[in-house]
Amino acid sequence: MSKRVNVSKKVLQRLYWDERKSSIEIAKLYKCHSMTIRNRIRELGITKRTPSDARMHYEKHDFSENSIERAYLLGFRLGDLSAYQTSVDSELIVVRCHTTQLAQVTLMQSLFSSYGRVTVSKGIHGYNVNCFLNATFDFMLPKHEVVPEIVNKQQSSIWAFIAGYIDAEGSFGINQGKARFKIDSYDVHVLEWMVNVFCESLLVVKFRQIAVQGQPQYRAGIFHKDLWRLEINEGSSIFRFINMVSIYIRHEKRKTDMIICLNNVKERQSKGTIL
C-alpha cells in the first residue's frame, strides 16, 4: 500500500507550479513515491503541466528602478498582493493575487509581463495570478505596516503609492446621486498617512473606525482586526482629488469610475447645487 501524503492543495500548487518542482523532487521532500504525488495532484484538481511547460525556462528582466513605478507597486502590493522568495538562496520571487475581477487580472499582466512569466488559473471562486520575477523585485517582499520612507522622497512617488493602494483597495462610485470615494482597510497607519497627505492638499476627508476586532461580520465570521474607512464625499474635494491621482491610476475600472464621478460633479456644478 502506498504511503498517504498529507499535503494541502495550496502547498502542492506552490511546489508544483510556482517552484516548478517535478513529482520526483516533491516526492523526495515527503519521502514517498512520485506516483503518490502524481495521484495527489490529480485528486486535488491541480492542472498538470504539459511537457512543454515542464521543459520551458522563462526569461526574466530586472526591475526598471523607476521611482514612480516602485512607489505604485509598493502601494498595490500592500493593498492586494502577496510576495515570497521560493527559498533563501533562490533568485525567484513570486508575486501573486487572487481576484474575482478580470480587470485585476489584466492589470497584473500589464504590470509584470514585461519582467517575467505571468500565469492565470481560473477556479470556482475567481482567478489566481502568479508572476515569476527575479531578485530585483525583492523590495516587494516585506508586508509593510507603515508607508516605506522611500515613498516620501518626492510628491510624484507619494501619489503613485496612493494610486497603487487605491487600485487594490479603493473605490469610486455614485451614492445618493453624489460622487464618492472610499477605502475600507485594516491598514490603519497607511490610512492615517493618506489622511495627512489629503489634508495637506486641502481636501475634505472623513476618517473613522467602522468595525472592531472580534465583532461579527454581516455575512459570516468575525472581524480579525479593527476596520477603518477613509472617505471623500465633498464635491470640489473629490474633483480635485481625482485630477491629482488619475495620472497614476492603472486599474481600468477605477479609471472608468473616476470619469463617472467627474461628470457627476460637473453636472451638479452646472446646476448650481455645489460650487
C-alpha positions as CSV (number, residue, x, y, z in Angstrom):
1,M,0.0,0.0,0.0
2,S,1.3,3.4,-0.9
3,K,2.0,6.0,1.8
4,R,-0.7,8.6,2.3
5,V,0.8,12.1,1.9
6,N,-0.8,14.9,4.0
7,V,-0.1,17.9,1.8
8,S,-2.6,20.7,1.1
9,K,-3.7,21.9,-2.3
10,K,-2.1,25.3,-1.6
11,V,1.3,23.8,-0.8
12,L,1.3,21.3,-3.6
13,Q,0.2,24.0,-6.1
14,R,3.1,26.2,-4.9
15,L,5.7,23.4,-5.1
16,Y,4.5,22.1,-8.5
17,W,3.6,25.3,-10.3
18,D,5.3,28.2,-8.5
19,E,8.6,26.5,-7.7
20,R,8.4,24.2,-10.8
21,K,9.4,21.1,-8.9
22,S,8.8,17.7,-10.5
23,S,6.7,15.0,-8.9
24,I,10.0,13.2,-8.2
25,E,11.5,16.2,-6.4
26,I,8.3,16.7,-4.4
27,A,8.2,13.0,-3.5
28,K,11.8,13.3,-2.1
29,L,10.6,16.1,0.2
30,Y,7.7,13.9,1.6
31,K,9.7,10.6,1.5
32,C,7.2,8.9,-0.7
33,H,6.9,7.5,-4.3
34,S,6.5,10.0,-7.1
35,M,3.3,8.2,-8.2
36,T,1.8,9.2,-4.8
37,I,2.5,12.8,-5.6
38,R,1.0,12.5,-9.1
39,N,-2.1,10.9,-7.6
40,R,-2.4,13.8,-5.1
41,I,-2.1,16.3,-8.0
42,R,-5.0,14.6,-9.7
43,E,-7.1,14.2,-6.6
44,L,-6.8,17.9,-5.7
45,G,-7.7,19.0,-9.2
46,I,-4.4,20.7,-9.8
47,T,-3.8,21.4,-13.5
48,K,-1.0,19.2,-14.8
49,R,2.0,20.8,-16.6
50,T,2.3,19.9,-20.3
51,P,5.7,18.5,-21.4
52,S,6.4,21.9,-23.0
53,D,5.6,23.6,-19.7
54,A,7.9,21.3,-17.8
55,R,10.8,22.0,-20.2
56,M,10.4,25.7,-20.7
57,H,12.5,28.2,-19.0
58,Y,11.2,31.8,-18.9
59,E,13.4,34.8,-19.3
60,K,13.2,37.4,-16.5
61,H,14.2,41.0,-16.7
62,D,15.4,43.4,-14.0
63,F,13.1,45.9,-12.4
64,S,13.3,49.3,-14.1
65,E,14.4,51.2,-10.9
66,N,11.8,53.9,-11.8
67,S,10.9,55.6,-8.5
68,I,7.2,56.2,-9.6
69,E,6.8,52.6,-10.7
70,R,8.3,51.3,-7.5
71,A,6.0,53.5,-5.3
72,Y,3.0,52.3,-7.3
73,L,4.0,48.7,-6.9
74,L,4.6,49.1,-3.1
75,G,1.1,50.6,-2.7
76,F,-0.5,47.9,-4.8
77,R,1.4,45.1,-3.0
78,L,0.4,46.4,0.4
79,G,-3.2,46.5,-0.6
80,D,-3.7,43.3,-2.6
81,L,-0.6,41.2,-3.3
82,S,1.4,38.6,-1.6
83,A,5.1,38.0,-2.4
84,Y,7.6,35.4,-1.4
85,Q,11.0,34.1,-2.3
86,T,10.9,30.4,-3.1
87,S,13.9,29.7,-0.9
88,V,16.6,31.6,0.9
89,D,19.1,31.2,-1.9
90,S,16.7,31.4,-4.8
91,E,16.7,34.1,-7.4
92,L,13.0,33.6,-8.0
93,I,10.4,35.9,-6.4
94,V,6.7,35.1,-6.9
95,V,4.2,37.9,-6.7
96,R,0.6,36.7,-6.6
97,C,-3.0,37.6,-6.0
98,H,-6.5,36.1,-6.0
99,T,-9.3,38.1,-7.6
100,T,-12.8,37.8,-9.0
101,Q,-12.3,40.7,-11.4
102,L,-10.9,40.3,-14.9
103,A,-9.8,43.9,-14.8
104,Q,-7.4,43.0,-11.9
105,V,-6.1,40.1,-14.0
106,T,-5.4,42.4,-16.9
107,L,-3.7,44.9,-14.5
108,M,-1.4,42.2,-13.1
109,Q,-0.5,41.2,-16.6
110,S,0.3,44.8,-17.7
111,L,2.4,45.4,-14.5
112,F,4.6,42.3,-14.7
113,S,4.5,40.5,-18.0
114,S,7.4,42.6,-19.4
115,Y,9.5,41.4,-16.4
116,G,8.7,37.7,-16.2
117,R,6.1,35.0,-16.8
118,V,2.6,35.6,-15.6
119,T,0.2,32.7,-15.2
120,V,-3.6,32.9,-14.7
121,S,-5.6,29.9,-13.4
122,K,-9.4,30.1,-13.1
123,G,-11.1,28.4,-10.1
124,I,-14.6,28.2,-8.7
125,H,-14.2,31.5,-6.8
126,G,-12.1,33.6,-9.2
127,Y,-8.7,33.8,-10.7
128,N,-5.2,33.0,-9.3
129,V,-2.5,35.1,-10.8
130,N,1.2,34.3,-10.3
131,C,4.1,36.4,-11.5
132,F,7.6,34.9,-11.7
133,L,10.2,37.6,-11.2
134,N,13.9,37.9,-10.5
135,A,15.6,39.1,-7.3
136,T,15.5,42.8,-8.3
137,F,11.9,42.7,-7.1
138,D,12.9,41.9,-3.5
139,F,11.6,45.3,-2.5
140,M,8.1,43.8,-2.8
141,L,8.8,41.0,-0.2
142,P,8.1,42.9,3.0
143,K,4.5,43.5,4.1
144,H,4.9,47.0,5.4
145,E,2.6,48.2,8.3
146,V,3.6,51.8,7.6
147,V,4.4,53.6,4.3
148,P,8.1,53.0,3.3
149,E,10.2,56.1,3.7
150,I,11.4,55.9,0.1
151,V,7.8,56.8,-0.9
152,N,8.0,60.2,0.9
153,K,11.0,61.5,-1.1
154,Q,9.0,63.1,-3.8
155,Q,5.4,64.2,-4.5
156,S,5.1,62.0,-7.6
157,S,6.0,58.9,-5.6
158,I,3.5,59.8,-2.9
159,W,0.7,60.0,-5.3
160,A,1.9,56.9,-7.2
161,F,1.8,54.9,-4.0
162,I,-1.7,56.2,-3.2
163,A,-2.8,55.2,-6.7
164,G,-1.4,51.7,-6.2
165,Y,-3.2,51.3,-2.9
166,I,-6.4,52.6,-4.4
167,D,-6.2,50.2,-7.4
168,A,-6.0,47.4,-4.8
169,E,-8.4,48.6,-2.1
170,G,-10.2,51.8,-3.1
171,S,-13.5,52.5,-5.0
172,F,-15.1,55.4,-6.7
173,G,-18.9,55.5,-7.2
174,I,-22.2,57.3,-7.1
175,N,-24.2,57.1,-3.9
176,Q,-27.5,59.0,-3.4
177,G,-26.8,60.9,-6.6
178,K,-23.3,62.1,-5.5
179,A,-19.8,61.1,-6.4
180,R,-18.0,59.3,-3.6
181,F,-14.6,57.8,-2.9
182,K,-13.8,55.4,-0.1
183,I,-11.3,52.9,1.2
184,D,-12.2,50.3,3.8
185,S,-9.0,48.7,5.2
186,Y,-7.3,47.2,8.3
187,D,-4.1,49.2,7.4
188,V,-4.8,52.0,9.9
189,H,-1.3,53.5,9.7
190,V,-1.4,53.7,5.9
191,L,-4.8,55.3,6.0
192,E,-3.6,57.8,8.7
193,W,-0.7,58.7,6.4
194,M,-3.1,59.2,3.5
195,V,-5.4,61.4,5.6
196,N,-2.4,63.7,6.3
197,V,-1.5,63.8,2.6
198,F,-5.1,64.7,1.7
199,C,-5.4,67.3,4.4
200,E,-2.1,69.0,3.3
201,S,-3.7,69.1,-0.2
202,L,-6.7,70.9,1.3
203,L,-9.1,68.0,0.6
204,V,-12.1,67.4,2.9
205,V,-11.7,63.9,4.3
206,K,-13.7,61.7,6.6
207,F,-11.8,59.0,8.6
208,R,-13.3,56.7,11.2
209,Q,-13.4,53.2,12.6
210,I,-16.3,51.1,11.2
211,A,-15.7,47.7,12.9
212,V,-13.9,46.4,16.0
213,Q,-11.8,43.3,16.2
214,G,-14.0,40.4,17.3
215,Q,-17.2,42.0,16.1
216,P,-19.4,39.7,14.0
217,Q,-19.3,40.3,10.3
218,Y,-22.5,40.8,8.3
219,R,-22.4,37.5,6.4
220,A,-20.2,35.2,8.5
221,G,-17.3,35.1,10.9
222,I,-15.8,37.9,12.8
223,F,-13.5,40.9,12.1
224,H,-10.0,39.7,12.9
225,K,-8.7,43.3,13.1
226,D,-10.2,46.8,13.5
227,L,-11.6,48.0,10.2
228,W,-11.2,51.7,9.2
229,R,-12.9,53.8,6.5
230,L,-11.4,56.8,4.6
231,E,-13.9,58.8,2.5
232,I,-14.0,61.9,0.3
233,N,-17.6,63.0,-0.4
234,E,-17.4,66.8,-0.8
235,G,-17.8,67.6,-4.5
236,S,-15.0,70.0,-5.1
237,S,-12.6,67.8,-3.0
238,I,-13.3,64.7,-4.9
239,F,-13.0,66.6,-8.2
240,R,-9.5,68.0,-7.2
241,F,-8.5,64.6,-5.8
242,I,-9.3,62.7,-9.0
243,N,-7.4,65.3,-11.0
244,M,-4.3,64.8,-8.7
245,V,-4.3,61.0,-8.6
246,S,-5.7,60.0,-12.0
247,I,-2.5,60.1,-14.0
248,Y,-1.1,57.3,-11.7
249,I,-4.2,55.1,-11.6
250,R,-3.8,51.9,-13.8
251,H,-6.9,49.8,-12.9
252,E,-9.3,50.2,-15.8
253,K,-12.4,50.0,-13.6
254,R,-11.0,52.8,-11.4
255,K,-10.4,54.9,-14.5
256,T,-14.0,54.4,-15.7
257,D,-15.5,55.1,-12.3
258,M,-13.4,58.3,-11.9
259,I,-14.8,59.6,-15.2
260,I,-18.3,58.9,-14.0
261,C,-17.6,60.8,-10.7
262,L,-16.0,63.7,-12.5
263,N,-19.1,64.0,-14.8
264,N,-21.3,63.8,-11.7
265,V,-19.5,66.7,-10.1
266,K,-19.6,68.8,-13.3
267,E,-23.3,68.2,-13.7
268,R,-24.0,69.3,-10.1
269,Q,-21.8,72.4,-10.6
270,S,-23.7,73.3,-13.7
271,K,-27.0,73.0,-11.8
272,G,-25.6,75.2,-9.0
273,T,-26.1,72.6,-6.3
274,I,-22.4,72.8,-5.4
275,L,-19.7,75.3,-6.0
